[in-house]
């Protein structure tokens, strides 16, 4: 363990935490200074896919908590913001593309760290497969709308056509990510800009039409919509909270490209906070505008899974309404491409520190990207989606329901890792106490509580599609089964690469206590 250094006296040169702690970060050959603050924030926003998240979760959330949806969005934002502070502080000390994996190893040792990295990777694979499916569905929906042909729109219902189109989307996204951050950044500026612009137009038109009157079921805005204590029951609040936590997942992608970001110790953390601010602003304004226009009709089960498809024409008209469908497709496609970044770079870091086979540590000499890890992530996503689609649609849907378990798992471990890693610094100042201790622990506890509650609910066969295995909900079996699979793979790697598990390649310890300039 690294010992704390004495506090510098007057006239001494102050040494930053990043410089001293960063000495243990292994160089991986990634292209440095490829992304700035704006580019990093755009990557975080893109991975979250705000337009896709809103169209798929706004309706179910209204169905659970009614007009308190904006309040529940705020409640889901709180633990994510607290965890974002943990990510920012850890990144200052250890700007490593392994993020949650590297930081949890440094705090808690190789076993917990390995499982934390596994949680991130498997969650990403599940999300990638879901995003590919969504992109395919909206692709044919948009083609059908543009051509006026129901036959074209119905192609999405053909399982073989749907899966083959998904594989094409996955292959294109893999190819763009393989070409490195320069290609990724250029594509994302256009796709994220389109999403936010269309959302702004939708919000403006929905509010204007609602206030003009004559819209059935429209509502006047009330500040009570922002009060989470007005939700009718705890179970309804918990269900809505689980949905709202999901719509913020992915902002940490801007931290996984920290080694490729200019100012790797500070810029990614600032980008994460900026991305979170843009997301909560977009979610609140869209939820308020949609409720003012449609009222409780937003929770209609017939349209809840695709709110924008139902509201596009009534709010924006036939011509502009198509733009909303384009924005959903762009959102899913953009997120499909950037979501490769966390998985590939986590695998790269795990391989670099010998927690995975060394072949995944190869970086493309021209594109400066983790080429082998990116191709592996694309192949795993395509295989997973194809097998699950032909095996059982219910299993595929239940796997997506299990996603929340993985998200809370690795986010909460990372939050606790921050407080433990910096434990010797917490009494140094009020800033350190709150940003490195209190806030991360609160965020970790909130997400751990959601993890436990979700685990309890998953046991019930009614959770998800309603299927079960020996009387136990299939979502529970899948969620816990994926974690158990990670543990089995960890034991196999322990036999193959004992040096990592003995702490020889990445050691647990605390950073040097120093005063920053």
C-alpha positions in Angstrom: 0.0 0.0 0.0 1.3 3.5 -0.9 1.9 5.5 2.2 0.6 9.1 2.7 3.2 11.8 2.1 3.6 14.7 4.5 1.7 17.9 3.8 4.0 20.3 1.8 5.3 23.2 3.8 5.4 26.8 2.6 7.6 27.2 -0.5 7.4 23.5 -1.4 6.1 22.5 -4.9 2.7 20.9 -4.7 2.3 17.6 -6.5 -1.1 16.6 -8.1 -2.8 13.4 -7.2 -3.1 12.5 -10.8 0.6 12.6 -11.5 1.6 10.4 -8.5 -1.3 7.9 -8.7 -1.2 7.8 -12.5 2.2 6.2 -12.4 0.5 2.8 -12.0 -1.6 3.2 -15.2 -0.2 1.1 -17.9 0.1 2.6 -21.4 -2.1 0.7 -23.9 -1.3 2.4 -27.2 -4.6 4.3 -27.7 -4.5 7.5 -29.6 -4.1 10.4 -27.1 -5.7 13.8 -27.4 -8.3 12.6 -30.0 -11.3 14.0 -28.1 -12.0 17.3 -26.3 -14.6 18.3 -23.7 -17.5 18.7 -26.2 -16.6 15.4 -28.1 -16.4 13.5 -24.8 -19.8 14.9 -23.6 -21.3 14.0 -27.0 -20.1 10.4 -26.7 -21.7 10.2 -23.2 -25.1 11.6 -24.5 -25.0 9.4 -27.5 -24.5 6.2 -25.5 -27.5 7.0 -23.4 -29.6 7.5 -26.5 -32.1 10.1 -25.1 -34.7 10.0 -27.8 -34.8 6.2 -27.9 -35.0 6.0 -24.1 -37.8 8.5 -24.0 -40.0 6.8 -26.6 -39.6 3.5 -24.9 -39.9 4.5 -21.2 -42.0 7.6 -21.0 -45.2 5.7 -21.5 -44.5 2.9 -19.0 -43.4 5.5 -16.4 -46.6 7.5 -16.8 -48.5 4.2 -16.4 -46.8 3.6 -13.1 -46.7 7.1 -11.5 -49.0 9.2 -13.6 -48.3 12.9 -13.8 -45.4 12.6 -11.3 -43.2 11.3 -14.1 -40.9 14.4 -14.1 -40.4 13.9 -10.3 -39.4 10.3 -10.8 -37.0 11.3 -13.5 -35.4 13.7 -11.0 -35.3 10.9 -8.4 -33.5 8.6 -10.9 -31.1 11.3 -11.8 -30.0 11.8 -8.2 -28.1 8.5 -7.6 -26.6 8.8 -11.1 -25.3 12.3 -10.3 -23.8 11.1 -7.0 -22.1 8.2 -8.8 -20.9 10.6 -11.5 -18.9 12.5 -8.8 -17.3 9.2 -7.8 -16.3 8.6 -11.4 -14.9 12.1 -11.7 -12.7 11.9 -8.6 -11.4 8.4 -9.5 -10.6 9.5 -13.0 -8.5 12.4 -11.7 -6.4 10.0 -9.7 -6.3 7.1 -12.2 -7.3 8.1 -15.8 -7.4 4.5 -17.1 -9.8 3.3 -19.8 -10.6 0.3 -17.6 -12.6 2.7 -15.4 -14.8 0.6 -13.1 -12.6 -2.5 -13.5 -9.3 -0.7 -12.8 -10.7 1.4 -9.9 -12.5 -1.4 -8.1 -9.3 -3.5 -8.3 -7.3 -0.7 -6.8 -9.9 -0.3 -4.0 -11.1 -3.9 -3.3 -8.6 -6.2 -5.0 -8.7 -8.4 -8.1 -11.7 -10.6 -7.5 -14.3 -7.8 -6.9 -12.6 -5.8 -9.6 -12.9 -8.6 -12.1 -16.6 -9.1 -11.4 -17.2 -5.4 -11.6 -15.6 -5.4 -15.1 -17.6 -8.4 -16.1 -20.8 -6.6 -15.0 -20.0 -3.7 -17.3 -19.1 -5.9 -20.3 -22.2 -8.1 -20.1 -24.5 -5.2 -19.5 -23.0 -3.6 -22.7 -23.5 -6.7 -24.7 -27.2 -6.9 -23.7 -27.7 -3.2 -24.5 -26.0 -3.5 -27.9 -28.3 -6.4 -28.9 -31.4 -4.4 -27.8 -30.2 -1.3 -29.6 -29.7 -3.2 -32.8 -33.2 -4.6 -32.6 -34.7 -1.2 -32.0 -32.7 0.4 -34.9 -34.0 -2.4 -37.2 -37.6 -1.9 -36.1 -37.6 1.8 -36.6 -35.7 1.4 -39.9 -38.6 -0.6 -41.4 -41.2 1.6 -39.7 -39.6 4.7 -41.3 -39.3 3.0 -44.7 -42.9 2.0 -44.5 -43.9 5.6 -43.6 -41.8 7.1 -46.4 -43.1 4.7 -49.1 -46.6 4.5 -47.8 -46.3 0.7 -47.9 -47.6 -1.5 -45.1 -45.8 -4.4 -46.7 -42.4 -2.7 -46.3 -43.2 -1.8 -42.7 -44.3 -5.4 -42.0 -40.8 -6.8 -43.0 -39.7 -6.2 -39.4 -42.1 -9.0 -38.4 -40.2 -11.5 -40.5 -37.8 -13.0 -38.0 -35.1 -13.9 -40.6 -35.2 -10.4 -42.2 -35.2 -8.7 -38.8 -32.1 -10.7 -37.6 -30.2 -10.3 -40.8 -30.8 -6.5 -40.7 -29.7 -6.4 -37.1 -26.5 -8.1 -38.0 -25.9 -5.5 -40.7 -26.4 -2.7 -38.2 -24.0 -4.4 -35.7 -21.4 -4.9 -38.4 -21.5 -1.2 -39.5 -21.3 0.0 -35.9 -18.4 -2.3 -35.3 -16.6 -1.0 -38.4 -17.0 2.6 -37.3 -15.8 1.9 -33.8 -12.9 -0.1 -35.2 -11.6 2.9 -37.1 -11.0 4.8 -33.9 -12.1 7.9 -32.1 -11.8 10.3 -35.1 -14.4 8.4 -37.1 -16.6 7.9 -34.0 -16.5 11.6 -33.0 -17.5 12.8 -36.5 -20.5 10.5 -36.8 -21.7 11.3 -33.3 -21.7 15.1 -33.7 -24.3 14.8 -36.5 -26.5 12.1 -34.9 -26.6 13.7 -31.4 -27.2 17.2 -32.9 -30.1 15.8 -34.8 -31.6 14.2 -31.7 -31.5 17.2 -29.6 -32.7 19.6 -32.3 -35.8 17.4 -33.0 -36.5 17.1 -29.3 -36.4 20.9 -29.0 -38.9 21.3 -31.8 -41.2 18.6 -30.3 -41.2 20.3 -26.9 -41.9 23.7 -28.3 -44.8 22.5 -30.6 -46.3 20.3 -27.9 -46.4 23.1 -25.3 -47.7 25.6 -27.8 -50.5 23.4 -28.9 -51.4 22.4 -25.3 -51.6 26.0 -24.2 -53.7 27.0 -27.2 -56.4 24.7 -26.1 -58.7 22.3 -28.0 -56.5 19.3 -27.4 -58.3 16.3 -25.8 -57.0 15.3 -22.3 -54.4 18.1 -22.4 -53.2 19.4 -19.0 -51.9 22.7 -17.5 -48.5 22.5 -16.0 -48.3 22.2 -12.3 -45.2 22.3 -10.0 -46.7 19.3 -8.2 -45.5 17.2 -11.1 -42.0 17.7 -9.6 -42.9 16.3 -6.2 -41.9 12.6 -5.8 -43.8 12.3 -2.5 -47.1 12.6 -4.4 -46.7 9.1 -6.0 -49.6 6.9 -4.8 -47.6 3.9 -3.5 -44.0 2.8 -2.8 -44.2 0.0 -5.3 -45.3 2.3 -8.0 -42.5 4.7 -7.1 -39.9 1.9 -7.1 -41.1 0.6 -10.5 -40.9 4.1 -12.0 -37.5 4.6 -10.4 -36.1 1.5 -12.0 -37.2 2.8 -15.4 -35.7 6.3 -14.8 -32.4 4.8 -13.7 -32.2 2.9 -16.9 -32.7 6.0 -19.1 -29.5 7.6 -17.6 -27.3 4.5 -18.1 -24.4 5.0 -20.5 -23.1 8.5 -19.5 -19.9 6.8 -18.2 -18.8 6.1 -21.8 -17.1 9.4 -21.9 -14.9 8.2 -19.0 -13.9 5.0 -20.9 -12.2 7.1 -23.6 -10.2 9.1 -21.0 -6.8 7.9 -22.3 -7.8 9.3 -25.7 -9.1 12.6 -24.3 -7.1 15.8 -24.1 -6.6 16.5 -20.4 -7.4 12.9 -19.5 -7.4 13.5 -15.7 -10.1 16.3 -15.7 -11.8 16.6 -19.0 -13.7 13.2 -18.9 -15.2 14.0 -15.5 -16.3 17.4 -16.6 -17.8 15.9 -19.7 -19.8 13.4 -17.6 -21.3 16.1 -15.5 -22.1 18.1 -18.7 -23.7 15.1 -20.3 -25.8 14.5 -17.2 -27.0 18.1 -17.2 -28.1 17.9 -20.9 -29.9 14.6 -20.3 -31.9 15.7 -17.3 -32.9 18.9 -19.0 -34.0 17.1 -22.1 -35.9 14.5 -20.1 -37.7 17.0 -17.9 -38.8 19.3 -20.7 -39.9 16.4 -22.9 -41.9 14.7 -20.1 -43.6 18.0 -19.2 -44.4 18.9 -22.8 -45.8 15.4 -23.6 -47.9 15.4 -20.4 -49.3 18.9 -21.2 -50.3 17.7 -24.7 -51.5 14.2 -24.1 -52.2 14.0 -20.3 -52.6 10.5 -19.0 -53.1 9.1 -22.5 -49.3 8.7 -22.4 -49.7 5.7 -20.2 -52.0 3.9 -22.7 -50.7 0.3 -22.9 -51.4 0.2 -26.7 -48.8 3.0 -27.3 -46.7 3.0 -24.2 -43.8 1.1 -25.7 -43.4 3.7 -28.5 -44.8 7.1 -27.4 -43.2 9.1 -30.2 -44.7 7.0 -32.9 -48.2 7.9 -31.5 -47.4 11.6 -30.9 -45.3 12.4 -33.9 -48.1 13.4 -36.3 -50.5 14.9 -33.7 -47.8 17.2 -32.3 -45.6 18.0 -35.3 -47.8 17.2 -38.3 -47.3 14.7 -41.1 -44.2 16.4 -42.6 -42.2 17.2 -39.4 -43.5 14.1 -37.7 -41.3 11.9 -39.9 -38.3 13.8 -38.3 -39.2 12.3 -34.9 -39.1 8.8 -36.3 -35.8 9.7 -37.9 -34.5 11.0 -34.6 -35.4 7.7 -32.8 -33.6 5.7 -35.5 -30.6 8.1 -35.3 -30.7 7.8 -31.5 -30.6 4.0 -31.6 -28.0 3.9 -34.3 -25.7 6.4 -32.6 -25.9 4.6 -29.3 -25.3 1.3 -31.0 -22.0 2.7 -32.3 -20.7 4.4 -29.1 -21.8 1.6 -26.8 -19.0 -0.5 -28.2 -16.5 1.9 -26.6 -17.0 0.9 -22.9 -17.0 -2.8 -23.7 -14.0 -2.8 -26.0 -11.9 -0.5 -23.7 -12.8 -2.4 -20.6 -11.7 -5.7 -22.3 -8.5 -4.0 -23.4 -7.7 -2.9 -19.9 -8.5 -6.3 -18.4 -6.2 -7.9 -21.0 -3.5 -5.3 -20.4 -3.4 -6.1 -16.7 -3.6 -9.9 -17.5 -7.1 -10.4 -16.2 -8.1 -11.7 -19.7 -6.1 -13.3 -22.5 -3.3 -11.1 -23.9 -4.7 -11.2 -27.4 -7.4 -8.7 -26.5 -4.7 -6.1 -25.7 -3.8 -5.5 -29.3 -4.3 -2.0 -30.5 -4.6 -1.2 -34.3 -1.3 0.5 -35.3 -3.1 2.9 -37.6 -6.5 3.6 -36.0 -5.1 3.4 -32.4 -8.2 1.6 -31.3 -8.7 -1.8 -29.5 -9.3 -3.6 -32.7 -9.4 -7.2 -31.5 -11.6 -6.3 -28.5 -14.0 -4.3 -30.7 -14.4 -7.1 -33.2 -15.0 -9.5 -30.3 -17.7 -7.3 -28.8 -19.4 -7.0 -32.2 -19.3 -10.8 -32.8 -20.6 -11.5 -29.3 -23.5 -9.1 -29.7 -24.5 -10.5 -33.1 -24.3 -14.1 -31.9 -26.2 -13.3 -28.7 -29.0 -11.6 -30.5 -29.3 -14.1 -33.3 -29.3 -17.1 -31.0 -31.8 -15.5 -28.5 -34.1 -14.4 -31.3 -34.5 -17.8 -32.8 -34.4 -19.6 -29.4 -37.2 -17.6 -27.7 -38.4 -14.0 -28.0 -39.4 -14.3 -24.3 -35.9 -15.2 -23.3 -34.5 -12.2 -25.3 -37.0 -9.8 -23.6 -36.3 -11.2 -20.1 -32.6 -10.8 -20.7 -33.2 -7.1 -21.4 -35.2 -6.9 -18.1 -32.2 -8.3 -16.3 -30.1 -5.4 -17.6 -31.0 -3.2 -14.6 -29.4 -5.7 -12.2 -26.1 -5.4 -14.1 -26.2 -1.6 -14.2 -26.8 -1.3 -10.4 -24.2 -4.0 -9.7 -21.2 -2.3 -11.3 -22.2 1.3 -10.7 -22.7 0.7 -6.9 -19.3 -1.1 -6.6 -17.6 1.8 -8.4 -19.2 4.3 -6.1 -18.1 2.4 -3.0 -14.7 1.9 -4.5 -14.3 5.7 -4.6 -15.0 6.2 -0.9 -12.7 3.3 0.1 -9.9 4.3 -2.3 -9.8 7.8 -1.0 -10.5 6.9 2.6 -7.3 8.5 3.9 -8.1 11.8 2.3 -11.7 12.2 3.5 -10.7 14.3 6.6 -8.5 16.6 4.6 -11.2 19.1 3.6 -15.0 19.4 3.3 -14.7 19.0 -0.5 -12.9 15.7 -0.2 -15.3 14.5 2.5 -18.4 15.1 0.3 -17.1 14.5 -3.3 -15.0 11.5 -2.5 -16.9 10.1 0.4 -20.5 11.2 1.2 -21.8 11.6 -2.3 -20.4 8.3 -3.7 -21.6 6.3 -0.7 -25.1 7.8 -0.9 -25.2 7.0 -4.6 -23.9 3.5 -4.1 -26.4 2.8 -1.3 -29.3 4.0 -3.4 -28.3 1.8 -6.4 -27.6 -1.1 -4.1 -31.1 -0.7 -2.7 -32.6 -0.8 -6.2 -30.4 -3.9 -6.9 -31.8 -5.7 -3.9 -35.4 -4.7 -4.6 -35.1 -5.7 -8.2 -33.5 -9.0 -7.3 -36.5 -9.6 -4.9 -39.1 -8.7 -7.6 -37.3 -10.9 -10.2 -38.0 -14.0 -8.2 -41.7 -13.7 -9.0 -42.5 -15.4 -12.3 -44.8 -12.5 -13.2 -41.8 -10.2 -13.6 -40.9 -9.7 -17.2 -42.7 -11.9 -19.8 -44.2 -14.1 -17.1 -42.1 -17.2 -17.8 -40.4 -19.2 -15.1 -37.8 -22.0 -14.4 -38.9 -24.5 -11.7 -41.2 -21.8 -10.3 -38.6 -19.1 -10.2 -38.9 -16.1 -12.5 -36.8 -16.4 -15.6 -35.6 -12.9 -15.3 -34.1 -13.8 -11.9 -32.5 -16.9 -13.4 -31.0 -15.0 -16.3 -29.7 -12.1 -14.1 -28.2 -14.2 -11.4 -27.0 -16.8 -14.0 -25.0 -14.1 -15.9 -23.3 -13.1 -12.6 -22.6 -16.8 -11.8 -21.2 -17.2 -15.3 -18.8 -14.3 -14.6 -17.6 -15.9 -11.4 -17.0 -19.2 -13.3 -15.0 -17.4 -16.0 -13.1 -15.6 -13.3 -12.0 -18.9 -11.7 -10.9 -20.1 -15.1 -8.8 -17.0 -15.6 -7.4 -17.4 -12.1 -5.9 -20.7 -13.2 -4.6 -19.3 -16.5 -3.3 -15.9 -15.2 -2.5 -16.2 -11.5 -0.3 -13.1 -11.5 -3.2 -10.8 -11.8 -5.1 -12.5 -8.9 -2.0 -12.3 -6.8 -1.9 -8.5 -7.3 1.3 -8.5 -9.4 -0.1 -6.6 -12.4 -2.6 -4.2 -10.6 -2.4 -3.8 -6.9 -4.9 -2.6 -4.3 -4.0 0.5 -2.4 -4.6 4.1 -1.7 -3.2 7.1 -3.6 -0.6 9.4 -2.2 -2.0 12.1 0.0 -0.9 15.4 -1.5 -1.9 19.0 -1.9 -2.9 19.9 -5.4 -1.7 23.2 -7.0 
